[in-house]
């Protein structure tokens, strides 16, 4: 995740656990939801 205050800050990794039964809701059809989350938070997500 990049720091919104200092774009030159060292990047860090955050892992969020999601139960299997909710994975589809987080990813969304064709990855739409996870892509929207990534854009809104200015992050790169491994999905």
MDAnalysis code that builds the backbone (N, CA, C; Angstrom):
import MDAnalysis as mda
import numpy as np

u = mda.Universe.empty(141, n_residues=47, atom_resindex=np.repeat(np.arange(47), 3), trajectory=True)
u.add_TopologyAttr("name", ["N", "CA", "C"] * 47)
u.add_TopologyAttr("resid", np.arange(1, 48))
u.add_TopologyAttr("resname", ["UNK", "UNK", "UNK", "UNK", "UNK", "UNK", "UNK", "UNK", "UNK", "UNK", "UNK", "UNK", "UNK", "UNK", "UNK", "UNK", "UNK", "UNK", "UNK", "UNK", "UNK", "UNK", "UNK", "UNK", "UNK", "UNK", "UNK", "UNK", "UNK", "UNK", "UNK", "UNK", "UNK", "UNK", "UNK", "UNK", "UNK", "UNK", "UNK", "UNK", "UNK", "UNK", "UNK", "UNK", "UNK", "UNK", "UNK"])
u.atoms.positions = np.array([
    [0.843, -1.162, 0.000],
    [0.000, 0.000, 0.000],
    [0.892, 1.229, 0.000],
    [0.573, 2.190, -0.845],
    [1.343, 3.423, -0.892],
    [0.767, 4.439, 0.082],
    [1.633, 5.185, 0.689],
    [1.216, 6.218, 1.629],
    [0.554, 7.361, 0.865],
    [-0.651, 7.788, 1.259],
    [-1.304, 8.890, 0.546],
    [-0.602, 10.227, 0.778],
    [0.163, 10.344, 1.860],
    [0.843, 11.591, 2.183],
    [2.176, 11.683, 1.460],
    [2.933, 10.604, 1.460],
    [4.266, 10.594, 0.875],
    [4.367, 9.458, -0.133],
    [4.198, 9.783, -1.408],
    [4.227, 8.768, -2.462],
    [5.595, 8.103, -2.574],
    [6.647, 8.707, -2.027],
    [7.983, 8.125, -2.077],
    [8.250, 7.196, -0.890],
    [7.288, 7.077, -0.001],
    [7.469, 6.224, 1.183],
    [7.652, 4.778, 0.746],
    [8.383, 4.029, 1.546],
    [8.600, 2.618, 1.261],
    [7.250, 1.901, 1.264],
    [7.054, 1.035, 0.272],
    [5.804, 0.299, 0.187],
    [5.758, -0.794, 1.235],
    [4.571, -1.105, 1.696],
    [4.389, -2.170, 2.653],
    [3.294, -3.096, 2.137],
    [3.248, -4.270, 2.683],
    [2.269, -5.255, 2.263],
    [1.294, -5.513, 3.400],
    [0.015, -5.558, 3.051],
    [-1.031, -5.866, 4.021],
    [-1.847, -7.011, 3.452],
    [-2.056, -8.038, 4.254],
    [-2.862, -9.179, 3.830],
    [-4.166, -9.170, 4.611],
    [-5.263, -9.309, 3.893],
    [-6.576, -9.344, 4.518],
    [-7.199, -10.705, 4.217],
    [-7.545, -11.432, 5.261],
    [-8.158, -12.750, 5.101],
    [-9.645, -12.589, 4.777],
    [-10.096, -13.369, 3.805],
    [-11.506, -13.382, 3.426],
    [-11.955, -14.840, 3.389],
    [-13.040, -15.135, 4.068],
    [-13.576, -16.497, 4.079],
    [-13.953, -16.919, 2.663],
    [-13.756, -18.191, 2.364],
    [-14.037, -18.712, 1.024],
    [-15.439, -18.354, 0.536],
    [-16.408, -18.407, 1.420],
    [-17.791, -18.145, 1.004],
    [-18.039, -16.679, 0.658],
    [-17.111, -15.789, 0.996],
    [-17.260, -14.365, 0.681],
    [-16.313, -13.898, -0.424],
    [-15.473, -14.792, -0.897],
    [-14.470, -14.425, -1.899],
    [-15.108, -13.847, -3.167],
    [-16.171, -14.448, -3.639],
    [-16.839, -13.952, -4.843],
    [-17.366, -12.545, -4.682],
    [-17.867, -12.229, -3.492],
    [-18.399, -10.885, -3.235],
    [-17.285, -9.845, -3.217],
    [-16.098, -10.230, -2.761],
    [-14.965, -9.306, -2.702],
    [-14.372, -9.098, -4.090],
    [-14.241, -10.175, -4.852],
    [-13.641, -10.078, -6.189],
    [-14.636, -9.497, -7.186],
    [-15.865, -9.968, -7.152],
    [-16.885, -9.483, -8.081],
    [-16.738, -10.130, -9.449],
    [-17.774, -10.003, -10.236],
    [-17.789, -10.590, -11.577],
    [-16.704, -9.945, -12.437],
    [-15.824, -10.769, -12.958],
    [-14.727, -10.274, -13.788],
    [-13.716, -9.427, -13.026],
    [-13.736, -9.503, -11.690],
    [-12.795, -8.725, -10.884],
    [-13.199, -7.276, -10.685],
    [-14.441, -6.946, -11.021],
    [-14.896, -5.555, -10.970],
    [-14.767, -4.940, -9.576],
    [-15.213, -5.645, -8.549],
    [-15.206, -5.082, -7.192],
    [-13.774, -4.879, -6.693],
    [-12.926, -5.903, -6.822],
    [-11.542, -5.776, -6.335],
    [-10.806, -4.686, -7.097],
    [-11.104, -4.525, -8.373],
    [-10.476, -3.443, -9.146],
    [-10.941, -2.071, -8.665],
    [-12.224, -1.944, -8.328],
    [-12.733, -0.674, -7.799],
    [-12.095, -0.357, -6.445],
    [-11.952, -1.377, -5.612],
    [-11.302, -1.188, -4.309],
    [-9.859, -0.752, -4.515],
    [-9.164, -1.418, -5.428],
    [-7.763, -1.077, -5.701],
    [-7.616, 0.363, -6.156],
    [-8.484, 0.800, -7.063],
    [-8.421, 2.179, -7.549],
    [-8.740, 3.171, -6.439],
    [-9.762, 2.872, -5.649],
    [-10.177, 3.795, -4.583],
    [-9.089, 3.957, -3.528],
    [-8.354, 2.894, -3.258],
    [-7.321, 2.944, -2.228],
    [-5.936, 3.171, -2.801],
    [-5.838, 3.300, -4.129],
    [-4.561, 3.500, -4.811],
    [-3.559, 2.414, -4.416],
    [-3.988, 1.154, -4.573],
    [-3.136, 0.022, -4.220],
    [-3.028, -0.945, -5.380],
    [-2.079, -1.817, -5.267],
    [-1.959, -2.947, -6.172],
    [-2.373, -4.180, -5.395],
    [-3.318, -4.931, -5.919],
    [-3.786, -6.117, -5.219],
    [-3.407, -7.356, -6.022],
    [-2.882, -8.346, -5.343],
    [-2.634, -9.642, -5.969],
    [-3.921, -10.431, -5.862],
    [-4.589, -10.627, -7.001],
    [-5.847, -11.375, -6.961],
    [-5.937, -12.366, -8.085],
])
